[in-house]
């Protein structure tokens, strides 16, 4: 027990140390190390210690998501007022989910707390704001301002991590949440963006003109305005266009939706050096971005009450297929994305349709998705996804 305690203390010290020398506006920490330490504490039932570690990390990183984790763990420890204080901090730093008490498992536990009335009022304001289509916005500020920090990091690689840290610390609360969810630490950013793939990011800088991003923003606004007419219960979170690590397209948090530009830049002049087979197969044309962005916004609407089958292919097909269907309702002429159209074209041939349906019948209640989803660059006997 003494060894375990010393290990956790050491990890906490490491996690709370700056990874670089960022500006004073926030203190970036290694989120991966925080996660490891908190997982270890949770496995031992030390929920309150995990909550304090998440809370301290949230204070340093100014991330609403970390405060949500703190609220969850305080709830597990039956520290009711502390859990609501953590929710207060999450809201302060950009939390945008009016149902967070239920999601964090503390809705019933906290109903008699003297803090609950204030929290409920704050969440009602969030709910009302999200219900207005006027709240929807495609925010391009993160990607637009990234390039000055990228150029500095490329030019002065010795201090490259410092510039990438400043990109996060000088940015919005939403960007700090994205650091927590996707980057995890500045070392990851520096390795992918500066050391391994500098030519690809230089290409992205030239590829994503302000005109291109503005066109996506305008098209998505039109689609969401149409959705507001079709579905009165719709919610409209803000969407942020961000630089990612060439490993994913859309990411949802309790605050916002994020779209990584690096997966929507396929062209004949795209540099391929240092990209792996999955990246080359998965990076798609810019024209797919509006479809993927609105597809992810449809996920934001989903709140199925029955979740016992969501791990199976059947459940995943409903989740994903519903989003593709809704996107087709919102586009001009009921368009679908080029990738969805490719699959429709494939199954339009009777022999392909028979093959896919036979495979689907066999796998429908399997939790192995390898032949069906997230398999760009790996599936050989059919189109991906």
C-alpha positions, -999 to 999 in steps of 0.1 A, spaced: 0 0 0 29 24 8 44 18 -27 10 25 -43 5 57 -23 40 69 -33 33 61 -69 1 82 -69 18 111 -51 46 111 -77 21 110 -106 2 139 -91 35 159 -89 43 151 -124 8 159 -137 8 193 -120 41 203 -135 41 225 -166 50 206 -197 64 237 -214 66 274 -205 32 287 -217 18 321 -212 4 329 -178 -33 326 -189 -34 289 -182 -11 260 -171 -11 231 -195 -8 197 -179 -4 162 -192 -40 150 -195 -29 114 -203 -10 112 -170 -40 127 -151 -63 100 -167 -39 73 -157 -36 85 -121 -74 90 -117 -81 55 -133 -58 40 -106 -76 59 -78 -111 49 -91 -102 12 -93 -93 14 -56 -125 32 -47 -107 64 -39 -133 85 -57 -128 116 -36 -91 117 -43 -98 112 -80 -123 141 -79 -98 164 -63 -72 155 -89 -97 162 -117 -108 195 -101 -72 207 -97 -65 197 -133 -96 216 -145 -85 247 -125 -50 246 -141 -62 238 -176 -94 258 -175 -113 229 -190 -150 224 -184 -147 186 -192 -123 181 -163 -147 197 -139 -175 174 -152 -153 144 -143 -147 159 -109 -185 163 -104 -189 126 -114 -163 114 -89 -175 137 -61 -209 121 -67 -194 86 -64 -179 97 -31 -212 111 -19 -197 146 -16 -229 162 -29 -221 199 -25 -186 194 -39 -201 177 -70 -224 207 -76 -195 232 -70 -176 213 -97 -207 217 -120 -207 254 -113 -170 256 -124 -178 235 -155 -205 260 -165 -181 289 -159 -157 274 -184 -182 267 -211 -203 236 -202 -232 235 -227 -252 205 -217 -284 212 -197 -287 175 -188 -252 172 -172 -266 163 -137 -282 131 -152 -251 123 -173 -228 127 -143 -251 104 -123 -258 131 -96 -293 143 -105 -311 124 -77 -282 126 -52 -281 164 -53 -318 172 -53 -319 183 -17 -286 203 -18 -290 240 -10 -269 246 -41 -293 228 -64 -317 257 -71 -289 279 -84 -275 251 -106 -309 243 -120 -314 280 -130 -280 280 -148 -289 248 -166 -323 262 -177 -305 292 -192 -282 268 -211 -313 248 -223 -331 279 -236 -299 292 -254 -293 259 -271 -329 257 -283 -325 288 -305 -311 282 -340 -295 317 -335 -271 300 -311 -257 279 -339 -224 290 -353 -194 275 -371 -165 291 -353 -133 291 -375 -113 312 -351 -92 283 -337 -79 272 -372 -75 308 -384 -52 318 -355 -33 284 -353 -11 292 -382 9 320 -366 18 296 -337 26 269 -362 49 291 -382 67 302 -350 71 266 -339 85 255 -374 109 285 -375 121 282 -339 117 244 -332 137 246 -300 108 266 -285 82 248 -306 63 233 -277 61 268 -260 44 282 -291 19 253 -293 12 258 -256 5 294 -262 -19 285 -290 -40 267 -264 -36 291 -235 -43 322 -256 -74 305 -270 -110 301 -259 -124 278 -232 -136 256 -260 -101 251 -273 -89 242 -239 -116 215 -237 -103 202 -271 -68 200 -257 -81 178 -230 -102 156 -253 -79 152 -283 -43 165 -278 -38 153 -242 -3 169 -240 19 193 -260 43 165 -268 16 148 -290 10 181 -308 47 188 -314 54 152 -325 26 151 -351 25 187 -363 62 198 -362 84 167 -362 65 142 -383 41 160 -407 53 196 -412 48 194 -449 12 183 -445 3 211 -421 20 236 -445 -3 222 -472 -33 226 -449 -24 262 -443 -26 270 -480 -56 247 -486 -80 261 -460 -86 296 -473 -111 319 -456 -134 315 -486 -136 277 -482 -143 279 -445 -169 306 -450 -187 285 -476 -189 255 -451 -202 278 -424 -230 293 -446 -241 259 -460 -243 244 -425 -263 274 -412 -289 268 -439 -291 231 -431 -296 238 -394 -322 264 -401 -341 238 -421 -336 213 -392 -352 238 -368 -383 238 -389 -384 200 -391 -377 192 -355 -390 216 -328 -369 198 -300 -336 205 -319 -306 219 -301 -279 240 -317 -245 238 -301 -216 258 -315 -191 240 -338 -154 247 -338 -131 241 -368 -97 231 -353 -64 216 -362 -62 180 -352 -36 152 -352 -47 134 -385 -65 108 -366 -102 117 -365 -129 139 -380 -156 150 -355 -155 151 -317 -184 158 -294 -180 171 -258 -205 184 -232 -196 219 -245 -195 218 -283 -188 200 -315 -153 200 -330 -143 193 -366 -106 186 -374 -97 201 -408 -68 178 -414 -91 149 -426 -109 171 -453 -80 181 -475 -76 154 -502 -63 166 -535 -38 157 -562 -12 179 -546 -16 166 -511 18 155 -497 18 118 -488 52 115 -471 49 103 -435 12 96 -438 2 60 -429 -21 38 -450 -51 45 -428 -46 83 -431 -42 82 -469 -73 61 -472 -94 81 -448 -85 117 -456 -114 129 -478 -123 157 -501 -132 191 -487 -167 187 -501 -174 161 -474 -169 185 -445 -204 200 -445 -219 165 -445 -197 152 -417 -203 184 -397 -241 182 -398 -239 144 -393 -221 150 -360 -247 177 -351 -274 150 -355 -255 129 -330 -259 158 -306 -297 154 -309 -297 117 -300 -310 108 -266 -322 72 -269 -337 58 -237 -328 22 -245 -291 17 -245 -286 -20 -238 -279 -28 -275 -257 2 -284 -225 -19 -282 -238 -42 -310 -236 -35 -347 -274 -32 -348 -274 -3 -324 -245 14 -341 -263 11 -375 -293 29 -360 -272 56 -344 -252 63 -376 -279 56 -402 -303 80 -385 -277 107 -388 -271 101 -425 -308 100 -432 -314 133 -414 -285 149 -433 -301 138 -466 -333 156 -455 -314 189 -449 -294 191 -481 -305 205 -514 -320 178 -536 -316 153 -507 -279 148 -513 -258 124 -493 -221 127 -488 -198 113 -515 -188 85 -491 -224 75 -484 -231 77 -522 -202 54 -529 -217 27 -506 -252 32 -521 -237 27 -556 -219 -4 -544 -250 -21 -530 -271 -11 -560 -255 -41 -578 -276 -72 -569 -245 -95 -562 -230 -69 -539 -264 -64 -521 -267 -101 -515 -232 -103 -502 -236 -74 -478 -270 -86 -465 -256 -121 -459 -227 -107 -439 -250 -83 -420 -274 -111 -410 -244 -130 -395 -229 -100 -377 -260 -80 -367 -257 -88 -329 -220 -88 -329 -200 -62 -310 -171 -66 -335 -174 -36 -359 -142 -42 -379 -160 -52 -411 -185 -23 -409 -172 9 -393 -140 28 -387 -121 6 -412 -107 30 -438 -75 15 -452 -80 -19 -436 -111 -35 -453 -104 -52 -486 -136 -71 -497 -159 -40 -497 -158 -2 -495 -150 11 -460 -176 21 -435 
